[in-house]
């Protein structure tokens, strides 16, 4: 449902122009109450919903003088918490329902990352959820992020983080990280582990940077085993697995 469909659905006899504005502000912040709308956006939506042309200055003054509204960032308006609670009772049936993506092991096994780092566990969840949703470019990019993060973890664990930082103090990008890792005689990844790193770097680069390329399921499936091997080896080198 769009904001216009919402306004038409809640329209009732005796509803004032300001009532419609408050309803619209409720809709805009229904999932995040810090979200607001500026007067220009409010007027545009009302007019697209079939309401007469709005006087922006007059509306702004009304909102400023109404205790049910409060000013947000960038000249936006949002509902005061008390007013939102009141409108929740009237419009709660229109609240969007967000369903969490199911936990799966479609690309990377969750047990491999369990108890390592919270942010790694969350990224792995996104990898698997993207694959399950058939968002294969997203899957490829998130897999590259997993490997990039693990390479940094390896160097931080070995107190060598400065080795993989540029002159500005930021960590190297994935291509440079991988090149440095491959040339580092300290670590001894397996041939299959290195192949997994290289294969997913290539796929991740294509998905992130090539506007004419779209990853497909087969692209992920073809290099999934190598990713699994590379991830486990890096977890060991980072001291995250016993």
Secondary structure as UniProt FT lines:
FT   HELIX           3..10
FT   TURN            13..14
FT   HELIX           17..28
FT   TURN            33..34
FT   STRAND          37..38
FT   HELIX           39..48
FT   TURN            49..50
FT   HELIX           56..64
FT   TURN            67..68
FT   STRAND          69..71
FT   HELIX           73..75
FT   STRAND          76..79
FT   HELIX           81..91
FT   HELIX           92..94
FT   HELIX           110..113
FT   TURN            114..115
FT   HELIX           118..132
FT   TURN            133..134
FT   HELIX           136..157
FT   TURN            158..159
FT   HELIX           161..164
FT   TURN            167..168
FT   HELIX           174..182
FT   TURN            185..186
FT   HELIX           191..209
FT   TURN            211..212
FT   HELIX           217..237
FT   TURN            238..239
//
